[in-house]
Amino acid sequence: MMESSLSKLEQLVSDLVQQKQELLDINAALNVELAQAKDDNESLQLSLMEQEEKQGATAARIQALVERASTVSA
């Protein structure tokens, strides 16, 4: 009976060690994905800021043209 219990315990420990390694591998893969997602997010934020600057410049140019047109019409 003692030998059977010891054998079961060894198997359980072996299973736990294997599960731990699998979890470590999954964790490492998730960390890589997280780093990529952070990089993508940063790139998207920079792109958004650039687009907002362009839109602001375009809006200013349109406003200037409207004012010029209003001045000429008056």
PQR file with spaces between the fields and no chain letter, atoms N, CA, C, O and H, PARSE charges and radii, in Angstrom:
ATOM       1  N    MET     1       0.823   -1.185    0.000 -0.4000 1.5000
ATOM       2  CA   MET     1       0.000    0.000    0.000 -0.0000 2.0000
ATOM       3  C    MET     1       0.867    1.249    0.000  0.5500 1.7000
ATOM       4  O    MET     1       0.566    2.214   -0.701 -0.5500 1.4000
ATOM       5  N    MET     2       1.931    1.238    0.772 -0.4000 1.5000
ATOM       6  CA   MET     2       2.843    2.368    0.837 -0.0000 2.0000
ATOM       7  C    MET     2       3.500    2.606   -0.515  0.5500 1.7000
ATOM       8  O    MET     2       3.682    3.748   -0.937 -0.5500 1.4000
ATOM       9  H    MET     2       2.176    0.454    1.342  0.4000 1.0000
ATOM      10  N    GLU     3       3.854    1.513   -1.192 -0.4000 1.5000
ATOM      11  CA   GLU     3       4.482    1.624   -2.513 -0.0000 2.0000
ATOM      12  C    GLU     3       3.510    2.222   -3.521  0.5500 1.7000
ATOM      13  O    GLU     3       3.915    3.018   -4.369 -0.5500 1.4000
ATOM      14  H    GLU     3       3.706    0.585   -0.850  0.4000 1.0000
ATOM      15  N    SER     4       2.254    1.859   -3.443 -0.4000 1.5000
ATOM      16  CA   SER     4       1.223    2.375   -4.335 -0.0000 2.0000
ATOM      17  C    SER     4       1.022    3.876   -4.106  0.5500 1.7000
ATOM      18  O    SER     4       0.914    4.651   -5.056 -0.5500 1.4000
ATOM      19  H    SER     4       1.925    1.213   -2.754  0.4000 1.0000
ATOM      20  N    SER     5       0.974    4.265   -2.850 -0.4000 1.5000
ATOM      21  CA   SER     5       0.810    5.682   -2.515 -0.0000 2.0000
ATOM      22  C    SER     5       2.006    6.491   -2.989  0.5500 1.7000
ATOM      23  O    SER     5       1.852    7.592   -3.518 -0.5500 1.4000
ATOM      24  H    SER     5       1.062    3.636   -2.078  0.4000 1.0000
ATOM      25  N    LEU     6       3.193    5.941   -2.797 -0.4000 1.5000
ATOM      26  CA   LEU     6       4.408    6.626   -3.232 -0.0000 2.0000
ATOM      27  C    LEU     6       4.431    6.769   -4.753  0.5500 1.7000
ATOM      28  O    LEU     6       4.836    7.806   -5.278 -0.5500 1.4000
ATOM      29  H    LEU     6       3.318    5.046   -2.367  0.4000 1.0000
ATOM      30  N    SER     7       4.008    5.755   -5.434 -0.4000 1.5000
ATOM      31  CA   SER     7       3.956    5.794   -6.891 -0.0000 2.0000
ATOM      32  C    SER     7       2.963    6.850   -7.371  0.5500 1.7000
ATOM      33  O    SER     7       3.244    7.593   -8.312 -0.5500 1.4000
ATOM      34  H    SER     7       3.679    4.913   -5.008  0.4000 1.0000
ATOM      35  N    LYS     8       1.800    6.912   -6.720 -0.4000 1.5000
ATOM      36  CA   LYS     8       0.800    7.919   -7.070 -0.0000 2.0000
ATOM      37  C    LYS     8       1.336    9.323   -6.802  0.5500 1.7000
ATOM      38  O    LYS     8       1.126   10.238   -7.598 -0.5500 1.4000
ATOM      39  H    LYS     8       1.571    6.308   -5.956  0.4000 1.0000
ATOM      40  N    LEU     9       2.025    9.485   -5.683 -0.4000 1.5000
ATOM      41  CA   LEU     9       2.605   10.777   -5.340 -0.0000 2.0000
ATOM      42  C    LEU     9       3.651   11.199   -6.363  0.5500 1.7000
ATOM      43  O    LEU     9       3.695   12.362   -6.762 -0.5500 1.4000
ATOM      44  H    LEU     9       2.196    8.742   -5.036  0.4000 1.0000
ATOM      45  N    GLU    10       4.485   10.271   -6.785 -0.4000 1.5000
ATOM      46  CA   GLU    10       5.484   10.568   -7.802 -0.0000 2.0000
ATOM      47  C    GLU    10       4.818   11.008   -9.106  0.5500 1.7000
ATOM      48  O    GLU    10       5.275   11.941   -9.767 -0.5500 1.4000
ATOM      49  H    GLU    10       4.449    9.325   -6.461  0.4000 1.0000
ATOM      50  N    GLN    11       3.742   10.327   -9.462 -0.4000 1.5000
ATOM      51  CA   GLN    11       3.023   10.684  -10.694 -0.0000 2.0000
ATOM      52  C    GLN    11       2.409   12.072  -10.577  0.5500 1.7000
ATOM      53  O    GLN    11       2.470   12.867  -11.515 -0.5500 1.4000
ATOM      54  H    GLN    11       3.371    9.569   -8.925  0.4000 1.0000
ATOM      55  N    LEU    12       1.820   12.359   -9.423 -0.4000 1.5000
ATOM      56  CA   LEU    12       1.223   13.676   -9.209 -0.0000 2.0000
ATOM      57  C    LEU    12       2.276   14.775   -9.288  0.5500 1.7000
ATOM      58  O    LEU    12       2.048   15.814   -9.906 -0.5500 1.4000
ATOM      59  H    LEU    12       1.770   11.713   -8.661  0.4000 1.0000
ATOM      60  N    VAL    13       3.427   14.546   -8.662 -0.4000 1.5000
ATOM      61  CA   VAL    13       4.513   15.532   -8.710 -0.0000 2.0000
ATOM      62  C    VAL    13       4.978   15.718  -10.150  0.5500 1.7000
ATOM      63  O    VAL    13       5.202   16.843  -10.597 -0.5500 1.4000
ATOM      64  H    VAL    13       3.613   13.701   -8.159  0.4000 1.0000
ATOM      65  N    SER    14       5.117   14.632  -10.858 -0.4000 1.5000
ATOM      66  CA   SER    14       5.523   14.704  -12.265 -0.0000 2.0000
ATOM      67  C    SER    14       4.506   15.496  -13.085  0.5500 1.7000
ATOM      68  O    SER    14       4.884   16.333  -13.905 -0.5500 1.4000
ATOM      69  H    SER    14       4.935   13.718  -10.496  0.4000 1.0000
ATOM      70  N    ASP    15       3.230   15.237  -12.866 -0.4000 1.5000
ATOM      71  CA   ASP    15       2.176   15.967  -13.563 -0.0000 2.0000
ATOM      72  C    ASP    15       2.231   17.460  -13.236  0.5500 1.7000
ATOM      73  O    ASP    15       2.082   18.306  -14.118 -0.5500 1.4000
ATOM      74  H    ASP    15       2.923   14.558  -12.200  0.4000 1.0000
ATOM      75  N    LEU    16       2.445   17.764  -11.972 -0.4000 1.5000
ATOM      76  CA   LEU    16       2.517   19.166  -11.563 -0.0000 2.0000
ATOM      77  C    LEU    16       3.714   19.876  -12.190  0.5500 1.7000
ATOM      78  O    LEU    16       3.605   21.025  -12.617 -0.5500 1.4000
ATOM      79  H    LEU    16       2.566   17.077  -11.256  0.4000 1.0000
ATOM      80  N    VAL    17       4.836   19.202  -12.243 -0.4000 1.5000
ATOM      81  CA   VAL    17       6.031   19.788  -12.864 -0.0000 2.0000
ATOM      82  C    VAL    17       5.763   20.045  -14.347  0.5500 1.7000
ATOM      83  O    VAL    17       6.154   21.085  -14.878 -0.5500 1.4000
ATOM      84  H    VAL    17       4.925   18.269  -11.895  0.4000 1.0000
ATOM      85  N    GLN    18       5.105   19.112  -15.008 -0.4000 1.5000
ATOM      86  CA   GLN    18       4.773   19.285  -16.420 -0.0000 2.0000
ATOM      87  C    GLN    18       3.799   20.437  -16.625  0.5500 1.7000
ATOM      88  O    GLN    18       3.959   21.240  -17.544 -0.5500 1.4000
ATOM      89  H    GLN    18       4.787   18.268  -14.577  0.4000 1.0000
ATOM      90  N    GLN    19       2.783   20.514  -15.760 -0.4000 1.5000
ATOM      91  CA   GLN    19       1.813   21.614  -15.857 -0.0000 2.0000
ATOM      92  C    GLN    19       2.495   22.961  -15.626  0.5500 1.7000
ATOM      93  O    GLN    19       2.194   23.947  -16.297 -0.5500 1.4000
ATOM      94  H    GLN    19       2.652   19.862  -15.013  0.4000 1.0000
ATOM      95  N    LYS    20       3.411   22.984  -14.672 -0.4000 1.5000
ATOM      96  CA   LYS    20       4.127   24.227  -14.402 -0.0000 2.0000
ATOM      97  C    LYS    20       4.903   24.664  -15.643  0.5500 1.7000
ATOM      98  O    LYS    20       4.880   25.841  -16.001 -0.5500 1.4000
ATOM      99  H    LYS    20       3.656   22.183  -14.126  0.4000 1.0000
ATOM     100  N    GLN    21       5.583   23.737  -16.297 -0.4000 1.5000
ATOM     101  CA   GLN    21       6.350   24.076  -17.490 -0.0000 2.0000
ATOM     102  C    GLN    21       5.440   24.569  -18.609  0.5500 1.7000
ATOM     103  O    GLN    21       5.769   25.523  -19.314 -0.5500 1.4000
ATOM     104  H    GLN    21       5.601   22.780  -16.006  0.4000 1.0000
ATOM     105  N    GLU    22       4.295   23.914  -18.766 -0.4000 1.5000
ATOM     106  CA   GLU    22       3.336   24.356  -19.775 -0.0000 2.0000
ATOM     107  C    GLU    22       2.848   25.774  -19.477  0.5500 1.7000
ATOM     108  O    GLU    22       2.739   26.603  -20.381 -0.5500 1.4000
ATOM     109  H    GLU    22       4.027   23.139  -18.193  0.4000 1.0000
ATOM     110  N    LEU    23       2.556   26.047  -18.203 -0.4000 1.5000
ATOM     111  CA   LEU    23       2.111   27.388  -17.819 -0.0000 2.0000
ATOM     112  C    LEU    23       3.210   28.425  -18.034  0.5500 1.7000
ATOM     113  O    LEU    23       2.928   29.546  -18.457 -0.5500 1.4000
ATOM     114  H    LEU    23       2.645   25.374  -17.469  0.4000 1.0000
ATOM     115  N    LEU    24       4.446   28.064  -17.750 -0.4000 1.5000
ATOM     116  CA   LEU    24       5.561   28.981  -17.995 -0.0000 2.0000
ATOM     117  C    LEU    24       5.699   29.281  -19.487  0.5500 1.7000
ATOM     118  O    LEU    24       5.955   30.420  -19.877 -0.5500 1.4000
ATOM     119  H    LEU    24       4.675   27.153  -17.406  0.4000 1.0000
ATOM     120  N    ASP    25       5.528   28.255  -20.314 -0.4000 1.5000
ATOM     121  CA   ASP    25       5.599   28.451  -21.764 -0.0000 2.0000
ATOM     122  C    ASP    25       4.474   29.361  -22.251  0.5500 1.7000
ATOM     123  O    ASP    25       4.697   30.259  -23.063 -0.5500 1.4000
ATOM     124  H    ASP    25       5.320   27.330  -19.997  0.4000 1.0000
ATOM     125  N    ILE    26       3.266   29.120  -21.748 -0.4000 1.5000
ATOM     126  CA   ILE    26       2.121   29.949  -22.118 -0.0000 2.0000
ATOM     127  C    ILE    26       2.352   31.391  -21.664  0.5500 1.7000
ATOM     128  O    ILE    26       2.079   32.335  -22.405 -0.5500 1.4000
ATOM     129  H    ILE    26       3.085   28.391  -21.088  0.4000 1.0000
ATOM     130  N    ASN    27       2.855   31.546  -20.445 -0.4000 1.5000
ATOM     131  CA   ASN    27       3.125   32.872  -19.907 -0.0000 2.0000
ATOM     132  C    ASN    27       4.151   33.606  -20.765  0.5500 1.7000
ATOM     133  O    ASN    27       3.991   34.797  -21.032 -0.5500 1.4000
ATOM     134  H    ASN    27       3.077   30.779  -19.843  0.4000 1.0000
ATOM     135  N    ALA    28       5.184   32.922  -21.193 -0.4000 1.5000
ATOM     136  CA   ALA    28       6.211   33.538  -22.039 -0.0000 2.0000
ATOM     137  C    ALA    28       5.602   33.968  -23.376  0.5500 1.7000
ATOM     138  O    ALA    28       5.896   35.056  -23.871 -0.5500 1.4000
ATOM     139  H    ALA    28       5.314   31.955  -20.976  0.4000 1.0000
ATOM     140  N    ALA    29       4.765   33.128  -23.950 -0.4000 1.5000
ATOM     141  CA   ALA    29       4.119   33.466  -25.217 -0.0000 2.0000
ATOM     142  C    ALA    29       3.187   34.669  -25.050  0.5500 1.7000
ATOM     143  O    ALA    29       3.139   35.546  -25.912 -0.5500 1.4000
ATOM     144  H    ALA    29       4.525   32.244  -23.548  0.4000 1.0000
ATOM     145  N    LEU    30       2.455   34.706  -23.946 -0.4000 1.5000
ATOM     146  CA   LEU    30       1.564   35.837  -23.685 -0.0000 2.0000
ATOM     147  C    LEU    30       2.351   37.125  -23.478  0.5500 1.7000
ATOM     148  O    LEU    30       1.909   38.196  -23.895 -0.5500 1.4000
ATOM     149  H    LEU    30       2.495   33.994  -23.246  0.4000 1.0000
ATOM     150  N    ASN    31       3.513   37.029  -22.839 -0.4000 1.5000
ATOM     151  CA   ASN    31       4.346   38.214  -22.656 -0.0000 2.0000
ATOM     152  C    ASN    31       4.839   38.751  -23.990  0.5500 1.7000
ATOM     153  O    ASN    31       4.921   39.965  -24.182 -0.5500 1.4000
ATOM     154  H    ASN    31       3.872   36.159  -22.500  0.4000 1.0000
ATOM     155  N    VAL    32       5.164   37.861  -24.905 -0.4000 1.5000
ATOM     156  CA   VAL    32       5.579   38.288  -26.247 -0.0000 2.0000
ATOM     157  C    VAL    32       4.407   38.990  -26.948  0.5500 1.7000
ATOM     158  O    VAL    32       4.585   40.051  -27.547 -0.5500 1.4000
ATOM     159  H    VAL    32       5.098   36.876  -24.750  0.4000 1.0000
ATOM     160  N    GLU    33       3.220   38.396  -26.872 -0.4000 1.5000
ATOM     161  CA   GLU    33       2.041   38.999  -27.481 -0.0000 2.0000
ATOM     162  C    GLU    33       1.732   40.354  -26.847  0.5500 1.7000
ATOM     163  O    GLU    33       1.365   41.299  -27.545 -0.5500 1.4000
ATOM     164  H    GLU    33       3.076   37.534  -26.386  0.4000 1.0000
ATOM     165  N    LEU    34       1.879   40.446  -25.534 -0.4000 1.5000
ATOM     166  CA   LEU    34       1.618   41.704  -24.843 -0.0000 2.0000
ATOM     167  C    LEU    34       2.590   42.780  -25.308  0.5500 1.7000
ATOM     168  O    LEU    34       2.184   43.915  -25.558 -0.5500 1.4000
ATOM     169  H    LEU    34       2.177   39.678  -24.967  0.4000 1.0000
ATOM     170  N    ALA    35       3.857   42.437  -25.425 -0.4000 1.5000
ATOM     171  CA   ALA    35       4.851   43.406  -25.894 -0.0000 2.0000
ATOM     172  C    ALA    35       4.506   43.875  -27.300  0.5500 1.7000
ATOM     173  O    ALA    35       4.625   45.062  -27.602 -0.5500 1.4000
ATOM     174  H    ALA    35       4.186   41.516  -25.221  0.4000 1.0000
ATOM     175  N    GLN    36       4.080   42.959  -28.161 -0.4000 1.5000
ATOM     176  CA   GLN    36       3.699   43.331  -29.532 -0.0000 2.0000
ATOM     177  C    GLN    36       2.471   44.230  -29.512  0.5500 1.7000
ATOM     178  O    GLN    36       2.406   45.209  -30.256 -0.5500 1.4000
ATOM     179  H    GLN    36       3.984   41.995  -27.915  0.4000 1.0000
ATOM     180  N    ALA    37       1.501   43.906  -28.668 -0.4000 1.5000
ATOM     181  CA   ALA    37       0.291   44.721  -28.571 -0.0000 2.0000
ATOM     182  C    ALA    37       0.632   46.128  -28.071  0.5500 1.7000
ATOM     183  O    ALA    37       0.060   47.108  -28.548 -0.5500 1.4000
ATOM     184  H    ALA    37       1.554   43.111  -28.064  0.4000 1.0000
ATOM     185  N    LYS    38       1.547   46.231  -27.126 -0.4000 1.5000
ATOM     186  CA   LYS    38       1.973   47.552  -26.641 -0.0000 2.0000
ATOM     187  C    LYS    38       2.649   48.342  -27.749  0.5500 1.7000
ATOM     188  O    LYS    38       2.400   49.538  -27.897 -0.5500 1.4000
ATOM     189  H    LYS    38       2.012   45.435  -26.739  0.4000 1.0000
ATOM     190  N    ASP    39       3.503   47.689  -28.529 -0.4000 1.5000
ATOM     191  CA   ASP    39       4.154   48.357  -29.657 -0.0000 2.0000
ATOM     192  C    ASP    39       3.122   48.823  -30.680  0.5500 1.7000
ATOM     193  O    ASP    39       3.189   49.947  -31.176 -0.5500 1.4000
ATOM     194  H    ASP    39       3.705   46.717  -28.408  0.4000 1.0000
ATOM     195  N    ASP    40       2.170   47.950  -30.990 -0.4000 1.5000
ATOM     196  CA   ASP    40       1.117   48.304  -31.941 -0.0000 2.0000
ATOM     197  C    ASP    40       0.298   49.492  -31.423  0.5500 1.7000
ATOM     198  O    ASP    40      -0.033   50.407  -32.177 -0.5500 1.4000
ATOM     199  H    ASP    40       2.115   47.037  -30.587  0.4000 1.0000
ATOM     200  N    ASN    41      -0.016   49.464  -30.151 -0.4000 1.5000
ATOM     201  CA   ASN    41      -0.791   50.538  -29.540 -0.0000 2.0000
ATOM     202  C    ASN    41      -0.037   51.861  -29.628  0.5500 1.7000
ATOM     203  O    ASN    41      -0.618   52.894  -29.961 -0.5500 1.4000
ATOM     204  H    ASN    41       0.253   48.721  -29.538  0.4000 1.0000
ATOM     205  N    GLU    42       1.238   51.825  -29.332 -0.4000 1.5000
ATOM     206  CA   GLU    42       2.047   53.039  -29.396 -0.0000 2.0000
ATOM     207  C    GLU    42       2.093   53.579  -30.831  0.5500 1.7000
ATOM     208  O    GLU    42       1.981   54.785  -31.046 -0.5500 1.4000
ATOM     209  H    GLU    42       1.711   50.986  -29.061  0.4000 1.0000
ATOM     210  N    SER    43       2.256   52.694  -31.795 -0.4000 1.5000
ATOM     211  CA   SER    43       2.278   53.108  -33.197 -0.0000 2.0000
ATOM     212  C    SER    43       0.943   53.727  -33.606  0.5500 1.7000
ATOM     213  O    SER    43       0.906   54.742  -34.302 -0.5500 1.4000
ATOM     214  H    SER    43       2.348   51.714  -31.620  0.4000 1.0000
ATOM     215  N    LEU    44      -0.142   53.113  -33.171 -0.4000 1.5000
ATOM     216  CA   LEU    44      -1.461   53.645  -33.489 -0.0000 2.0000
ATOM     217  C    LEU    44      -1.690   55.007  -32.843  0.5500 1.7000
ATOM     218  O    LEU    44      -2.291   55.891  -33.453 -0.5500 1.4000
ATOM     219  H    LEU    44      -0.112   52.289  -32.606  0.4000 1.0000
ATOM     220  N    GLN    45      -1.218   55.176  -31.620 -0.4000 1.5000
ATOM     221  CA   GLN    45      -1.375   56.467  -30.953 -0.0000 2.0000
ATOM     222  C    GLN    45      -0.579   57.552  -31.675  0.5500 1.7000
ATOM     223  O    GLN    45      -1.063   58.672  -31.843 -0.5500 1.4000
ATOM     224  H    GLN    45      -0.730   54.458  -31.125  0.4000 1.0000
ATOM     225  N    LEU    46       0.639   57.222  -32.102 -0.4000 1.5000
ATOM     226  CA   LEU    46       1.437   58.191  -32.857 -0.0000 2.0000
ATOM     227  C    LEU    46       0.773   58.537  -34.176  0.5500 1.7000
ATOM     228  O    LEU    46       0.742   59.700  -34.579 -0.5500 1.4000
ATOM     229  H    LEU    46       1.032   56.313  -31.965  0.4000 1.0000
ATOM     230  N    SER    47       0.244   57.533  -34.844 -0.4000 1.5000
ATOM     231  CA   SER    47      -0.453   57.760  -36.106 -0.0000 2.0000
ATOM     232  C    SER    47      -1.675   58.647  -35.893  0.5500 1.7000
ATOM     233  O    SER    47      -1.943   59.544  -36.693 -0.5500 1.4000
ATOM     234  H    SER    47       0.269   56.588  -34.517  0.4000 1.0000
ATOM     235  N    LEU    48      -2.407   58.399  -34.826 -0.4000 1.5000
ATOM     236  CA   LEU    48      -3.581   59.207  -34.509 -0.0000 2.0000
ATOM     237  C    LEU    48      -3.185   60.659  -34.265  0.5500 1.7000
ATOM     238  O    LEU    48      -3.850   61.575  -34.750 -0.5500 1.4000
ATOM     239  H    LEU    48      -2.190   57.671  -34.176  0.4000 1.0000
ATOM     240  N    MET    49      -2.117   60.870  -33.523 -0.4000 1.5000
ATOM     241  CA   MET    49      -1.658   62.230  -33.255 -0.0000 2.0000
ATOM     242  C    MET    49      -1.272   62.931  -34.556  0.5500 1.7000
ATOM     243  O    MET    49      -1.579   64.108  -34.747 -0.5500 1.4000
ATOM     244  H    MET    49      -1.577   60.126  -33.129  0.4000 1.0000
ATOM     245  N    GLU    50      -0.598   62.205  -35.447 -0.4000 1.5000
ATOM     246  CA   GLU    50      -0.230   62.790  -36.737 -0.0000 2.0000
ATOM     247  C    GLU    50      -1.468   63.160  -37.541  0.5500 1.7000
ATOM     248  O    GLU    50      -1.523   64.229  -38.149 -0.5500 1.4000
ATOM     249  H    GLU    50      -0.349   61.249  -35.291  0.4000 1.0000
ATOM     250  N    GLN    51      -2.459   62.280  -37.544 -0.4000 1.5000
ATOM     251  CA   GLN    51      -3.700   62.556  -38.269 -0.0000 2.0000
ATOM     252  C    GLN    51      -4.433   63.759  -37.674  0.5500 1.7000
ATOM     253  O    GLN    51      -4.988   64.577  -38.407 -0.5500 1.4000
ATOM     254  H    GLN    51      -2.415   61.411  -37.049  0.4000 1.0000
ATOM     255  N    GLU    52      -4.431   63.863  -36.347 -0.4000 1.5000
ATOM     256  CA   GLU    52      -5.083   65.003  -35.699 -0.0000 2.0000
ATOM     257  C    GLU    52      -4.378   66.302  -36.067  0.5500 1.7000
ATOM     258  O    GLU    52      -5.033   67.320  -36.289 -0.5500 1.4000
ATOM     259  H    GLU    52      -3.980   63.199  -35.752  0.4000 1.0000
ATOM     260  N    GLU    53      -3.048   66.277  -36.135 -0.4000 1.5000
ATOM     261  CA   GLU    53      -2.299   67.471  -36.542 -0.0000 2.0000
ATOM     262  C    GLU    53      -2.641   67.857  -37.978  0.5500 1.7000
ATOM     263  O    GLU    53      -2.850   69.031  -38.281 -0.5500 1.4000
ATOM     264  H    GLU    53      -2.516   65.450  -35.954  0.4000 1.0000
ATOM     265  N    LYS    54      -2.696   66.854  -38.863 -0.4000 1.5000
ATOM     266  CA   LYS    54      -3.038   67.135  -40.257 -0.0000 2.0000
ATOM     267  C    LYS    54      -4.456   67.701  -40.363  0.5500 1.7000
ATOM     268  O    LYS    54      -4.697   68.644  -41.117 -0.5500 1.4000
ATOM     269  H    LYS    54      -2.527   65.900  -38.617  0.4000 1.0000
ATOM     270  N    GLN    55      -5.386   67.125  -39.609 -0.4000 1.5000
ATOM     271  CA   GLN    55      -6.760   67.611  -39.650 -0.0000 2.0000
ATOM     272  C    GLN    55      -6.854   69.034  -39.113  0.5500 1.7000
ATOM     273  O    GLN    55      -7.611   69.856  -39.629 -0.5500 1.4000
ATOM     274  H    GLN    55      -5.190   66.360  -38.996  0.4000 1.0000
ATOM     275  N    GLY    56      -6.070   69.317  -38.065 -0.4000 1.5000
ATOM     276  CA   GLY    56      -6.058   70.672  -37.519 -0.0000 2.0000
ATOM     277  C    GLY    56      -5.521   71.667  -38.533  0.5500 1.7000
ATOM     278  O    GLY    56      -6.068   72.759  -38.692 -0.5500 1.4000
ATOM     279  H    GLY    56      -5.454   68.649  -37.646  0.4000 1.0000
ATOM     280  N    ALA    57      -4.448   71.288  -39.222 -0.4000 1.5000
ATOM     281  CA   ALA    57      -3.875   72.163  -40.246 -0.0000 2.0000
ATOM     282  C    ALA    57      -4.862   72.358  -41.397  0.5500 1.7000
ATOM     283  O    ALA    57      -5.012   73.463  -41.919 -0.5500 1.4000
ATOM     284  H    ALA    57      -4.004   70.401  -39.093  0.4000 1.0000
ATOM     285  N    THR    58      -5.527   71.276  -41.783 -0.4000 1.5000
ATOM     286  CA   THR    58      -6.516   71.375  -42.862 -0.0000 2.0000
ATOM     287  C    THR    58      -7.681   72.258  -42.448  0.5500 1.7000
ATOM     288  O    THR    58      -8.154   73.071  -43.242 -0.5500 1.4000
ATOM     289  H    THR    58      -5.405   70.379  -41.359  0.4000 1.0000
ATOM     290  N    ALA    59      -8.144   72.110  -41.232 -0.4000 1.5000
ATOM     291  CA   ALA    59      -9.251   72.929  -40.729 -0.0000 2.0000
ATOM     292  C    ALA    59      -8.849   74.399  -40.707  0.5500 1.7000
ATOM     293  O    ALA    59      -9.651   75.267  -41.051 -0.5500 1.4000
ATOM     294  H    ALA    59      -7.760   71.449  -40.587  0.4000 1.0000
ATOM     295  N    ALA    60      -7.620   74.682  -40.307 -0.4000 1.5000
ATOM     296  CA   ALA    60      -7.147   76.067  -40.283 -0.0000 2.0000
ATOM     297  C    ALA    60      -7.091   76.645  -41.697  0.5500 1.7000
ATOM     298  O    ALA    60      -7.464   77.798  -41.910 -0.5500 1.4000
ATOM     299  H    ALA    60      -6.968   73.978  -40.028  0.4000 1.0000
ATOM     300  N    ARG    61      -6.633   75.859  -42.652 -0.4000 1.5000
ATOM     301  CA   ARG    61      -6.574   76.323  -44.037 -0.0000 2.0000
ATOM     302  C    ARG    61      -7.977   76.574  -44.587  0.5500 1.7000
ATOM     303  O    ARG    61      -8.217   77.569  -45.272 -0.5500 1.4000
ATOM     304  H    ARG    61      -6.330   74.922  -42.479  0.4000 1.0000
ATOM     305  N    ILE    62      -8.898   75.663  -44.279 -0.4000 1.5000
ATOM     306  CA   ILE    62     -10.278   75.848  -44.734 -0.0000 2.0000
ATOM     307  C    ILE    62     -10.879   77.104  -44.116  0.5500 1.7000
ATOM     308  O    ILE    62     -11.552   77.882  -44.792 -0.5500 1.4000
ATOM     309  H    ILE    62      -8.703   74.855  -43.723  0.4000 1.0000
ATOM     310  N    GLN    63     -10.632   77.289  -42.840 -0.4000 1.5000
ATOM     311  CA   GLN    63     -11.163   78.484  -42.170 -0.0000 2.0000
ATOM     312  C    GLN    63     -10.597   79.754  -42.793  0.5500 1.7000
ATOM     313  O    GLN    63     -11.322   80.729  -42.989 -0.5500 1.4000
ATOM     314  H    GLN    63     -10.086   76.657  -42.291  0.4000 1.0000
ATOM     315  N    ALA    64      -9.311   79.743  -43.102 -0.4000 1.5000
ATOM     316  CA   ALA    64      -8.691   80.903  -43.743 -0.0000 2.0000
ATOM     317  C    ALA    64      -9.310   81.154  -45.120  0.5500 1.7000
ATOM     318  O    ALA    64      -9.554   82.303  -45.487 -0.5500 1.4000
ATOM     319  H    ALA    64      -8.722   78.950  -42.943  0.4000 1.0000
ATOM     320  N    LEU    65      -9.564   80.091  -45.878 -0.4000 1.5000
ATOM     321  CA   LEU    65     -10.187   80.248  -47.190 -0.0000 2.0000
ATOM     322  C    LEU    65     -11.608   80.787  -47.074  0.5500 1.7000
ATOM     323  O    LEU    65     -12.022   81.633  -47.866 -0.5500 1.4000
ATOM     324  H    LEU    65      -9.365   79.158  -45.580  0.4000 1.0000
ATOM     325  N    VAL    66     -12.355   80.298  -46.086 -0.4000 1.5000
ATOM     326  CA   VAL    66     -13.716   80.788  -45.864 -0.0000 2.0000
ATOM     327  C    VAL    66     -13.685   82.271  -45.513  0.5500 1.7000
ATOM     328  O    VAL    66     -14.501   83.046  -46.011 -0.5500 1.4000
ATOM     329  H    VAL    66     -12.019   79.610  -45.442  0.4000 1.0000
ATOM     330  N    GLU    67     -12.756   82.662  -44.667 -0.4000 1.5000
ATOM     331  CA   GLU    67     -12.647   84.068  -44.282 -0.0000 2.0000
ATOM     332  C    GLU    67     -12.279   84.935  -45.488  0.5500 1.7000
ATOM     333  O    GLU    67     -12.813   86.029  -45.666 -0.5500 1.4000
ATOM     334  H    GLU    67     -12.093   82.032  -44.262  0.4000 1.0000
ATOM     335  N    ARG    68     -11.356   84.426  -46.312 -0.4000 1.5000
ATOM     336  CA   ARG    68     -10.969   85.169  -47.513 -0.0000 2.0000
ATOM     337  C    ARG    68     -12.169   85.312  -48.445  0.5500 1.7000
ATOM     338  O    ARG    68     -12.427   86.383  -48.995 -0.5500 1.4000
ATOM     339  H    ARG    68     -10.922   83.537  -46.167  0.4000 1.0000
ATOM     340  N    ALA    69     -12.898   84.205  -48.609 -0.4000 1.5000
ATOM     341  CA   ALA    69     -14.061   84.242  -49.484 -0.0000 2.0000
ATOM     342  C    ALA    69     -15.120   85.196  -48.941  0.5500 1.7000
ATOM     343  O    ALA    69     -15.769   85.898  -49.715 -0.5500 1.4000
ATOM     344  H    ALA    69     -12.689   83.335  -48.162  0.4000 1.0000
ATOM     345  N    SER    70     -15.301   85.230  -47.637 -0.4000 1.5000
ATOM     346  CA   SER    70     -16.269   86.124  -47.013 -0.0000 2.0000
ATOM     347  C    SER    70     -15.850   87.575  -47.207  0.5500 1.7000
ATOM     348  O    SER    70     -16.688   88.445  -47.446 -0.5500 1.4000
ATOM     349  H    SER    70     -14.773   84.660  -47.008  0.4000 1.0000
ATOM     350  N    THR    71     -14.557   87.829  -47.104 -0.4000 1.5000
ATOM     351  CA   THR    71     -14.033   89.195  -47.270 -0.0000 2.0000
ATOM     352  C    THR    71     -14.228   89.656  -48.705  0.5500 1.7000
ATOM     353  O    THR    71     -14.615   90.800  -48.944 -0.5500 1.4000
ATOM     354  H    THR    71     -13.876   87.123  -46.910  0.4000 1.0000
ATOM     355  N    VAL    72     -13.966   88.784  -49.650 -0.4000 1.5000
ATOM     356  CA   VAL    72     -14.106   89.135  -51.063 -0.0000 2.0000
ATOM     357  C    VAL    72     -15.572   89.352  -51.412  0.5500 1.7000
ATOM     358  O    VAL    72     -15.894   90.224  -52.219 -0.5500 1.4000
ATOM     359  H    VAL    72     -13.651   87.855  -49.456  0.4000 1.0000
ATOM     360  N    SER    73     -16.463   88.565  -50.810 -0.4000 1.5000
ATOM     361  CA   SER    73     -17.901   88.685  -51.101 -0.0000 2.0000
ATOM     362  C    SER    73     -18.479   89.961  -50.533  0.5500 1.7000
ATOM     363  O    SER    73     -19.428   90.519  -51.084 -0.5500 1.4000
ATOM     364  H    SER    73     -16.201   87.856  -50.155  0.4000 1.0000
ATOM     365  N    ALA    74     -17.915   90.423  -49.439 -0.4000 1.5000
ATOM     366  CA   ALA    74     -18.478   91.580  -48.763 -0.0000 2.0000
ATOM     367  C    ALA    74     -18.133   92.869  -49.396  0.5500 1.7000
ATOM     368  O    ALA    74     -18.551   93.923  -48.916 -0.5500 1.4000
ATOM     369  H    ALA    74     -17.144   89.969  -48.991  0.4000 1.0000
